[in-house]
Amino acid sequence: MWLIVGLGNPGKQYDCTFHNCGFMTLSVLAQKYNIRIDKLKWKGEYGKGTICGEECLLLRPHTFMNLSGQSVVEVMQFYKIPLDHLIVVYDDIDIKRGTIRVRSSGSAGTHNGMKSVIYCLNSQDFPRVRIGCGPVPEHWDLADFVLSQIPKEEQDTMLHAFEEGVAAIEDILSGKPIPGGRNRGGGHA
């Protein structure tokens, strides 16, 4: 079994914010494979289905971003999922909007949700798909920006990034090797 986690914040006020890129990518993935993410357990919302011939559990932690690891570790322990069968999808302000970066491991950088996941798992050796939402515009506070609504004129660009994120997840599940750092989408990070 694979665990695919989209990081974000629960609640309507966060639905279309940059910080919820993980949640939105998971929604695109779930819709493509007709998986309902509607069950509550492990401090999150989840659904199960088959993607690329692999049994997958899709998880949206409801712990709020900074405590995401609590939800992830509960699922990992319950199903005894190995680290190389975990994929985490999240926003990254250090990557240009509309692009993605795929890594097989690495640090959390400045992302508090990933810091929580890495801390709770005591490892950073798992695949991740980073959805570019940067750079932070001048005169914006970082927290205010990531919690701001994606502007209408950028929603198509971000939807394309979510679709590229889904393609990257499919590549990982299909066993394609993850290069040191692969950028996909409308530009290079």
Phi, psi and omega in degrees: 000144175251146172248121178246117186248130171253124181272146179177190178242137177284156177113142183304324184295344181255359189311312186241043178260160179300326183290349180257022178302325178295314177301314185291323176296318178298323177297318179295317178297313181298318180295317181299323184254014176054048178252127178269122176261088188216011179256143181251126177184164177055039179057035180197186179242135185215168174206156181239149177186186180248130178229126180052038178078004182250138174288127184228144171247124178261129186231132169245103178300140178250024182272001194072154193310311190291350179240020184306324183300331180300317179291315183300313184294327178297316179292316180302316181289319182299314183265358182054049182277127178288155183303326182283002174247024174246133173233126178247132181244129183203167180282151178216117182282351179271001179242139182303138177306136177090000177241165176231162173225134181247134179224150177273343178190179176142176183283174179276347186062228181263005187275114184294327177296316177291325176302318179295316180298311181298318180297312183292328179271346183057037179196150173243016184265069176210151181294149176214151177240117183257126182262117183290129175227015182262179357277166175289126181299151176305148178068014176252138170284141182305310182298317179298321182293309185293337178266004178275156178292141174294123181300146182308319183289349179251359184294323178294319177300315181290323176300319177299319178297319178298319178295321175295324175298319177298316178299321178294319177299316179299320178299315181298313181295332180277358177085012178289139182295146178264113178295170179311317176196115183247130175255140177226158173109205190283003180188184180251140179272000000 
